[in-house]
Amino acid sequence: MRVENHFRENNCPDYGAAYCACPFVPDECAGALTCGDLIIKTDEIYASLDTNNDGNIDLGDDIGDDDLAAMLVRCDADGNG
């Protein structure tokens, strides 16, 4: 969601932040993600980090420090690390 909001701020600031109240794709901002796109992107990120396919991203997965740091940046909604 942060990536999408950043894209919108830089490419179409009048469009506003991402939200999924409407199931239809608006035409005002070319390249903006839909609700479905956000779900697909999230699933792709989780699948790439869940290397042992147990449905969780944890110490049992074979992810490097860079992947772990990226995940924390993407998923730390309250900013507490």
Biopython code that builds the backbone (N, CA, C, O; Angstrom):
import numpy as np
from Bio.PDB.StructureBuilder import StructureBuilder

atoms = [
    (1, "MET", "N", (0.826, -1.179, 0.000)),
    (1, "MET", "CA", (0.000, 0.000, 0.000)),
    (1, "MET", "C", (0.877, 1.251, 0.000)),
    (1, "MET", "O", (0.562, 2.240, -0.662)),
    (2, "ARG", "N", (1.988, 1.197, 0.755)),
    (2, "ARG", "CA", (2.887, 2.344, 0.786)),
    (2, "ARG", "C", (3.474, 2.636, -0.595)),
    (2, "ARG", "O", (3.594, 3.794, -0.996)),
    (3, "VAL", "N", (3.837, 1.579, -1.313)),
    (3, "VAL", "CA", (4.405, 1.748, -2.651)),
    (3, "VAL", "C", (3.374, 2.404, -3.562)),
    (3, "VAL", "O", (3.699, 3.331, -4.305)),
    (4, "GLU", "N", (2.157, 1.934, -3.507)),
    (4, "GLU", "CA", (1.106, 2.510, -4.336)),
    (4, "GLU", "C", (0.861, 3.966, -3.970)),
    (4, "GLU", "O", (0.724, 4.808, -4.857)),
    (5, "ASN", "N", (0.803, 4.276, -2.680)),
    (5, "ASN", "CA", (0.599, 5.665, -2.267)),
    (5, "ASN", "C", (1.755, 6.548, -2.712)),
    (5, "ASN", "O", (1.544, 7.692, -3.115)),
    (6, "HIS", "N", (2.976, 6.024, -2.641)),
    (6, "HIS", "CA", (4.144, 6.776, -3.104)),
    (6, "HIS", "C", (4.037, 7.044, -4.606)),
    (6, "HIS", "O", (4.315, 8.153, -5.061)),
    (7, "PHE", "N", (3.637, 6.035, -5.369)),
    (7, "PHE", "CA", (3.450, 6.194, -6.821)),
    (7, "PHE", "C", (2.424, 7.296, -7.093)),
    (7, "PHE", "O", (2.645, 8.169, -7.933)),
    (8, "ARG", "N", (1.324, 7.245, -6.387)),
    (8, "ARG", "CA", (0.267, 8.238, -6.610)),
    (8, "ARG", "C", (0.730, 9.638, -6.236)),
    (8, "ARG", "O", (0.426, 10.594, -6.949)),
    (9, "GLU", "N", (1.461, 9.780, -5.133)),
    (9, "GLU", "CA", (1.956, 11.088, -4.726)),
    (9, "GLU", "C", (2.865, 11.693, -5.791)),
    (9, "GLU", "O", (2.813, 12.894, -6.053)),
    (10, "ASN", "N", (3.695, 10.853, -6.402)),
    (10, "ASN", "CA", (4.656, 11.343, -7.386)),
    (10, "ASN", "C", (4.086, 11.499, -8.782)),
    (10, "ASN", "O", (4.538, 12.363, -9.534)),
    (11, "ASN", "N", (3.106, 10.685, -9.149)),
    (11, "ASN", "CA", (2.630, 10.673, -10.526)),
    (11, "ASN", "C", (1.242, 11.277, -10.724)),
    (11, "ASN", "O", (0.916, 11.737, -11.818)),
    (12, "CYS", "N", (0.451, 11.279, -9.702)),
    (12, "CYS", "CA", (-0.894, 11.858, -9.831)),
    (12, "CYS", "C", (-1.359, 12.306, -8.443)),
    (12, "CYS", "O", (-2.232, 11.678, -7.845)),
    (13, "PRO", "N", (-0.769, 13.397, -7.932)),
    (13, "PRO", "CA", (-1.043, 13.828, -6.553)),
    (13, "PRO", "C", (-2.501, 14.176, -6.267)),
    (13, "PRO", "O", (-2.934, 14.101, -5.117)),
    (14, "ASP", "N", (-3.257, 14.551, -7.278)),
    (14, "ASP", "CA", (-4.661, 14.882, -7.050)),
    (14, "ASP", "C", (-5.542, 13.654, -6.883)),
    (14, "ASP", "O", (-6.713, 13.766, -6.519)),
    (15, "TYR", "N", (-4.980, 12.491, -7.148)),
    (15, "TYR", "CA", (-5.750, 11.249, -7.097)),
    (15, "TYR", "C", (-6.047, 10.811, -5.664)),
    (15, "TYR", "O", (-7.097, 10.223, -5.406)),
    (16, "GLY", "N", (-5.145, 11.086, -4.737)),
    (16, "GLY", "CA", (-5.348, 10.695, -3.349)),
    (16, "GLY", "C", (-4.718, 9.352, -3.019)),
    (16, "GLY", "O", (-4.185, 8.673, -3.897)),
    (17, "ALA", "N", (-4.781, 8.978, -1.759)),
    (17, "ALA", "CA", (-4.186, 7.729, -1.280)),
    (17, "ALA", "C", (-5.014, 6.529, -1.724)),
    (17, "ALA", "O", (-6.199, 6.646, -2.038)),
    (18, "ALA", "N", (-4.355, 5.370, -1.740)),
    (18, "ALA", "CA", (-5.016, 4.129, -2.169)),
    (18, "ALA", "C", (-6.079, 3.717, -1.149)),
    (18, "ALA", "O", (-5.869, 3.784, 0.062)),
    (19, "TYR", "N", (-7.186, 3.305, -1.663)),
    (19, "TYR", "CA", (-8.242, 2.710, -0.852)),
    (19, "TYR", "C", (-9.064, 1.824, -1.769)),
    (19, "TYR", "O", (-8.961, 1.934, -2.991)),
    (20, "CYS", "N", (-9.858, 0.970, -1.211)),
    (20, "CYS", "CA", (-10.589, -0.006, -2.026)),
    (20, "CYS", "C", (-12.091, 0.062, -1.789)),
    (20, "CYS", "O", (-12.742, -0.975, -1.655)),
    (21, "ALA", "N", (-12.646, 1.262, -1.736)),
    (21, "ALA", "CA", (-14.081, 1.397, -1.515)),
    (21, "ALA", "C", (-14.875, 1.088, -2.773)),
    (21, "ALA", "O", (-16.040, 0.699, -2.692)),
    (22, "CYS", "N", (-14.255, 1.258, -3.937)),
    (22, "CYS", "CA", (-14.949, 1.051, -5.200)),
    (22, "CYS", "C", (-14.300, -0.091, -5.963)),
    (22, "CYS", "O", (-13.082, -0.081, -6.145)),
    (23, "PRO", "N", (-15.077, -1.086, -6.422)),
    (23, "PRO", "CA", (-14.483, -2.225, -7.124)),
    (23, "PRO", "C", (-14.100, -1.927, -8.570)),
    (23, "PRO", "O", (-13.514, -2.785, -9.231)),
    (24, "PHE", "N", (-14.411, -0.738, -9.081)),
    (24, "PHE", "CA", (-14.136, -0.402, -10.474)),
    (24, "PHE", "C", (-12.846, 0.392, -10.594)),
    (24, "PHE", "O", (-12.531, 1.216, -9.735)),
    (25, "VAL", "N", (-12.107, 0.141, -11.656)),
    (25, "VAL", "CA", (-10.840, 0.832, -11.876)),
    (25, "VAL", "C", (-11.120, 2.246, -12.370)),
    (25, "VAL", "O", (-11.742, 2.418, -13.418)),
    (26, "PRO", "N", (-10.672, 3.263, -11.632)),
    (26, "PRO", "CA", (-10.872, 4.637, -12.105)),
    (26, "PRO", "C", (-9.906, 4.956, -13.244)),
    (26, "PRO", "O", (-8.823, 4.377, -13.334)),
    (27, "ASP", "N", (-10.308, 5.875, -14.106)),
    (27, "ASP", "CA", (-9.498, 6.232, -15.261)),
    (27, "ASP", "C", (-8.591, 7.426, -15.009)),
    (27, "ASP", "O", (-7.808, 7.785, -15.889)),
    (28, "GLU", "N", (-8.667, 8.054, -13.842)),
    (28, "GLU", "CA", (-7.958, 9.303, -13.620)),
    (28, "GLU", "C", (-6.447, 9.165, -13.536)),
    (28, "GLU", "O", (-5.736, 10.146, -13.755)),
    (29, "CYS", "N", (-5.933, 7.984, -13.227)),
    (29, "CYS", "CA", (-4.495, 7.846, -13.019)),
    (29, "CYS", "C", (-3.984, 6.566, -13.680)),
    (29, "CYS", "O", (-4.128, 5.472, -13.135)),
    (30, "ALA", "N", (-3.395, 6.719, -14.840)),
    (30, "ALA", "CA", (-2.848, 5.551, -15.539)),
    (30, "ALA", "C", (-1.713, 4.950, -14.720)),
    (30, "ALA", "O", (-0.843, 5.677, -14.240)),
    (31, "GLY", "N", (-1.714, 3.653, -14.558)),
    (31, "GLY", "CA", (-0.665, 2.971, -13.810)),
    (31, "GLY", "C", (-1.003, 2.719, -12.351)),
    (31, "GLY", "O", (-0.260, 2.016, -11.666)),
    (32, "ALA", "N", (-2.109, 3.277, -11.855)),
    (32, "ALA", "CA", (-2.501, 3.043, -10.463)),
    (32, "ALA", "C", (-2.945, 1.595, -10.297)),
    (32, "ALA", "O", (-3.567, 1.023, -11.193)),
    (33, "LEU", "N", (-2.627, 1.007, -9.154)),
    (33, "LEU", "CA", (-3.002, -0.373, -8.874)),
    (33, "LEU", "C", (-4.458, -0.450, -8.420)),
    (33, "LEU", "O", (-4.962, 0.453, -7.751)),
    (34, "THR", "N", (-5.115, -1.527, -8.788)),
    (34, "THR", "CA", (-6.473, -1.781, -8.310)),
    (34, "THR", "C", (-6.385, -2.592, -7.014)),
    (34, "THR", "O", (-5.301, -3.018, -6.616)),
    (35, "CYS", "N", (-7.508, -2.799, -6.374)),
    (35, "CYS", "CA", (-7.535, -3.639, -5.164)),
    (35, "CYS", "C", (-7.010, -5.034, -5.485)),
    (35, "CYS", "O", (-6.235, -5.603, -4.716)),
    (36, "GLY", "N", (-7.433, -5.580, -6.614)),
    (36, "GLY", "CA", (-6.972, -6.900, -7.026)),
    (36, "GLY", "C", (-5.472, -6.934, -7.265)),
    (36, "GLY", "O", (-4.801, -7.905, -6.916)),
    (37, "ASP", "N", (-4.945, -5.860, -7.866)),
    (37, "ASP", "CA", (-3.495, -5.769, -8.087)),
    (37, "ASP", "C", (-2.734, -5.798, -6.768)),
    (37, "ASP", "O", (-1.697, -6.452, -6.656)),
    (38, "LEU", "N", (-3.254, -5.085, -5.769)),
    (38, "LEU", "CA", (-2.587, -5.044, -4.467)),
    (38, "LEU", "C", (-2.572, -6.427, -3.813)),
    (38, "LEU", "O", (-1.580, -6.813, -3.195)),
    (39, "ILE", "N", (-3.657, -7.160, -3.948)),
    (39, "ILE", "CA", (-3.716, -8.513, -3.388)),
    (39, "ILE", "C", (-2.706, -9.414, -4.086)),
    (39, "ILE", "O", (-2.001, -10.182, -3.432)),
    (40, "ILE", "N", (-2.635, -9.324, -5.415)),
    (40, "ILE", "CA", (-1.689, -10.138, -6.175)),
    (40, "ILE", "C", (-0.255, -9.799, -5.793)),
    (40, "ILE", "O", (0.555, -10.702, -5.582)),
    (41, "LYS", "N", (0.073, -8.505, -5.700)),
    (41, "LYS", "CA", (1.433, -8.089, -5.327)),
    (41, "LYS", "C", (1.792, -8.605, -3.933)),
    (41, "LYS", "O", (2.899, -9.096, -3.713)),
    (42, "THR", "N", (0.859, -8.492, -3.002)),
    (42, "THR", "CA", (1.103, -8.963, -1.642)),
    (42, "THR", "C", (1.347, -10.466, -1.632)),
    (42, "THR", "O", (2.274, -10.944, -0.977)),
    (43, "ASP", "N", (0.524, -11.204, -2.351)),
    (43, "ASP", "CA", (0.700, -12.657, -2.434)),
    (43, "ASP", "C", (2.056, -13.018, -3.035)),
    (43, "ASP", "O", (2.708, -13.958, -2.580)),
    (44, "GLU", "N", (2.483, -12.273, -4.058)),
    (44, "GLU", "CA", (3.778, -12.533, -4.685)),
    (44, "GLU", "C", (4.931, -12.293, -3.714)),
    (44, "GLU", "O", (5.874, -13.082, -3.653)),
    (45, "ILE", "N", (4.851, -11.204, -2.959)),
    (45, "ILE", "CA", (5.907, -10.889, -1.987)),
    (45, "ILE", "C", (5.973, -11.970, -0.917)),
    (45, "ILE", "O", (7.054, -12.468, -0.604)),
    (46, "TYR", "N", (4.816, -12.339, -0.350)),
    (46, "TYR", "CA", (4.798, -13.372, 0.680)),
    (46, "TYR", "C", (5.314, -14.700, 0.145)),
    (46, "TYR", "O", (6.085, -15.387, 0.816)),
    (47, "ALA", "N", (4.890, -15.062, -1.065)),
    (47, "ALA", "CA", (5.323, -16.335, -1.644)),
    (47, "ALA", "C", (6.832, -16.355, -1.855)),
    (47, "ALA", "O", (7.469, -17.392, -1.672)),
    (48, "SER", "N", (7.412, -15.214, -2.241)),
    (48, "SER", "CA", (8.852, -15.180, -2.484)),
    (48, "SER", "C", (9.652, -15.274, -1.187)),
    (48, "SER", "O", (10.792, -15.740, -1.206)),
    (49, "LEU", "N", (9.083, -14.847, -0.071)),
    (49, "LEU", "CA", (9.793, -14.872, 1.212)),
    (49, "LEU", "C", (9.491, -16.129, 2.030)),
    (49, "LEU", "O", (10.272, -16.489, 2.911)),
    (50, "ASP", "N", (8.379, -16.797, 1.754)),
    (50, "ASP", "CA", (8.022, -18.040, 2.455)),
    (50, "ASP", "C", (8.685, -19.212, 1.725)),
    (50, "ASP", "O", (8.020, -19.979, 1.028)),
    (51, "THR", "N", (9.987, -19.335, 1.892)),
    (51, "THR", "CA", (10.766, -20.300, 1.100)),
    (51, "THR", "C", (10.493, -21.754, 1.469)),
    (51, "THR", "O", (10.728, -22.642, 0.650)),
    (52, "ASN", "N", (10.002, -22.022, 2.684)),
    (52, "ASN", "CA", (9.707, -23.410, 3.043)),
    (52, "ASN", "C", (8.222, -23.750, 2.872)),
    (52, "ASN", "O", (7.781, -24.832, 3.258)),
    (53, "ASN", "N", (7.458, -22.821, 2.292)),
    (53, "ASN", "CA", (6.047, -23.031, 1.940)),
    (53, "ASN", "C", (5.176, -23.518, 3.095)),
    (53, "ASN", "O", (4.296, -24.358, 2.908)),
    (54, "ASP", "N", (5.428, -22.983, 4.292)),
    (54, "ASP", "CA", (4.589, -23.377, 5.428)),
    (54, "ASP", "C", (3.492, -22.353, 5.727)),
    (54, "ASP", "O", (2.759, -22.497, 6.704)),
    (55, "GLY", "N", (3.380, -21.322, 4.888)),
    (55, "GLY", "CA", (2.346, -20.310, 5.085)),
    (55, "GLY", "C", (2.745, -19.185, 6.010)),
    (55, "GLY", "O", (1.945, -18.287, 6.275)),
    (56, "ASN", "N", (3.982, -19.218, 6.510)),
    (56, "ASN", "CA", (4.476, -18.183, 7.410)),
    (56, "ASN", "C", (5.838, -17.692, 6.939)),
    (56, "ASN", "O", (6.589, -18.429, 6.301)),
    (57, "ILE", "N", (6.143, -16.454, 7.257)),
    (57, "ILE", "CA", (7.493, -15.933, 7.028)),
    (57, "ILE", "C", (8.121, -15.821, 8.405)),
    (57, "ILE", "O", (7.725, -14.990, 9.223)),
    (58, "ASP", "N", (9.113, -16.676, 8.645)),
    (58, "ASP", "CA", (9.743, -16.719, 9.955)),
    (58, "ASP", "C", (11.185, -17.183, 9.820)),
    (58, "ASP", "O", (11.717, -17.265, 8.713)),
    (59, "LEU", "N", (11.816, -17.486, 10.951)),
    (59, "LEU", "CA", (13.226, -17.888, 10.944)),
    (59, "LEU", "C", (13.464, -19.208, 10.220)),
    (59, "LEU", "O", (14.608, -19.530, 9.900)),
    (60, "GLY", "N", (12.423, -19.972, 9.958)),
    (60, "GLY", "CA", (12.556, -21.222, 9.223)),
    (60, "GLY", "C", (12.714, -21.024, 7.720)),
    (60, "GLY", "O", (13.011, -21.970, 6.991)),
    (61, "ASP", "N", (12.516, -19.802, 7.264)),
    (61, "ASP", "CA", (12.652, -19.509, 5.839)),
    (61, "ASP", "C", (14.089, -19.102, 5.532)),
    (61, "ASP", "O", (14.772, -18.487, 6.351)),
    (62, "ASP", "N", (14.516, -19.455, 4.354)),
    (62, "ASP", "CA", (15.872, -19.158, 3.914)),
    (62, "ASP", "C", (15.891, -17.801, 3.224)),
    (62, "ASP", "O", (16.024, -17.712, 2.003)),
    (63, "ILE", "N", (15.753, -16.731, 4.035)),
    (63, "ILE", "CA", (15.800, -15.388, 3.477)),
    (63, "ILE", "C", (17.016, -14.665, 4.046)),
    (63, "ILE", "O", (17.405, -14.873, 5.195)),
    (64, "GLY", "N", (17.591, -13.828, 3.230)),
    (64, "GLY", "CA", (18.780, -13.091, 3.637)),
    (64, "GLY", "C", (18.444, -11.824, 4.399)),
    (64, "GLY", "O", (17.280, -11.450, 4.540)),
    (65, "ASP", "N", (19.482, -11.175, 4.883)),
    (65, "ASP", "CA", (19.300, -9.938, 5.645)),
    (65, "ASP", "C", (18.623, -8.857, 4.815)),
    (65, "ASP", "O", (17.807, -8.097, 5.337)),
    (66, "ASP", "N", (18.954, -8.780, 3.524)),
    (66, "ASP", "CA", (18.342, -7.769, 2.663)),
    (66, "ASP", "C", (16.846, -8.002, 2.514)),
    (66, "ASP", "O", (16.056, -7.060, 2.572)),
    (67, "ASP", "N", (16.456, -9.265, 2.323)),
    (67, "ASP", "CA", (15.037, -9.592, 2.207)),
    (67, "ASP", "C", (14.304, -9.302, 3.510)),
    (67, "ASP", "O", (13.189, -8.781, 3.500)),
    (68, "LEU", "N", (14.934, -9.642, 4.632)),
    (68, "LEU", "CA", (14.322, -9.385, 5.931)),
    (68, "LEU", "C", (14.139, -7.884, 6.148)),
    (68, "LEU", "O", (13.080, -7.449, 6.600)),
    (69, "ALA", "N", (15.157, -7.095, 5.829)),
    (69, "ALA", "CA", (15.065, -5.639, 5.982)),
    (69, "ALA", "C", (13.965, -5.068, 5.091)),
    (69, "ALA", "O", (13.207, -4.198, 5.520)),
    (70, "ALA", "N", (13.875, -5.555, 3.850)),
    (70, "ALA", "CA", (12.843, -5.083, 2.931)),
    (70, "ALA", "C", (11.457, -5.433, 3.448)),
    (70, "ALA", "O", (10.530, -4.628, 3.349)),
    (71, "MET", "N", (11.314, -6.640, 4.003)),
    (71, "MET", "CA", (10.030, -7.058, 4.536)),
    (71, "MET", "C", (9.627, -6.165, 5.709)),
    (71, "MET", "O", (8.467, -5.767, 5.814)),
    (72, "LEU", "N", (10.560, -5.855, 6.576)),
    (72, "LEU", "CA", (10.245, -5.000, 7.721)),
    (72, "LEU", "C", (9.809, -3.610, 7.275)),
    (72, "LEU", "O", (8.898, -3.027, 7.863)),
    (73, "VAL", "N", (10.450, -3.078, 6.242)),
    (73, "VAL", "CA", (10.063, -1.773, 5.720)),
    (73, "VAL", "C", (8.662, -1.830, 5.134)),
    (73, "VAL", "O", (7.857, -0.927, 5.360)),
    (74, "ARG", "N", (8.366, -2.882, 4.383)),
    (74, "ARG", "CA", (7.055, -3.010, 3.729)),
    (74, "ARG", "C", (5.932, -3.272, 4.715)),
    (74, "ARG", "O", (4.808, -2.813, 4.512)),
    (75, "CYS", "N", (6.224, -4.006, 5.781)),
    (75, "CYS", "CA", (5.154, -4.503, 6.654)),
    (75, "CYS", "C", (5.040, -3.804, 7.997)),
    (75, "CYS", "O", (4.110, -4.096, 8.749)),
    (76, "ASP", "N", (5.928, -2.911, 8.323)),
    (76, "ASP", "CA", (5.905, -2.261, 9.634)),
    (76, "ASP", "C", (4.989, -1.041, 9.600)),
    (76, "ASP", "O", (5.456, 0.097, 9.548)),
    (77, "ALA", "N", (3.697, -1.287, 9.629)),
    (77, "ALA", "CA", (2.710, -0.226, 9.487)),
    (77, "ALA", "C", (2.777, 0.806, 10.609)),
    (77, "ALA", "O", (2.509, 1.985, 10.379)),
    (78, "ASP", "N", (3.131, 0.378, 11.815)),
    (78, "ASP", "CA", (3.154, 1.333, 12.923)),
    (78, "ASP", "C", (4.538, 1.938, 13.138)),
    (78, "ASP", "O", (4.712, 2.731, 14.064)),
    (79, "GLY", "N", (5.525, 1.592, 12.317)),
    (79, "GLY", "CA", (6.831, 2.227, 12.372)),
    (79, "GLY", "C", (7.668, 1.905, 13.587)),
    (79, "GLY", "O", (8.584, 2.659, 13.916)),
    (80, "ASN", "N", (7.376, 0.789, 14.277)),
    (80, "ASN", "CA", (8.123, 0.483, 15.492)),
    (80, "ASN", "C", (9.260, -0.524, 15.264)),
    (80, "ASN", "O", (9.881, -0.981, 16.224)),
    (81, "GLY", "N", (9.536, -0.874, 13.990)),
    (81, "GLY", "CA", (10.642, -1.771, 13.682)),
    (81, "GLY", "C", (10.301, -3.187, 13.898)),
    (81, "GLY", "O", (11.138, -4.064, 13.679)),
]
sb = StructureBuilder()
sb.init_structure("model")
sb.init_model(0)
sb.init_chain("A")
sb.init_seg("    ")
for serial, (resi, resn, name, xyz) in enumerate(atoms, 1):
    if name == "N":
        sb.init_residue(resn, " ", resi, " ")
    sb.init_atom(name, np.array(xyz, "f"), 0.0, 1.0, " ", f" {name:<3s}", serial, name[0])
structure = sb.get_structure()
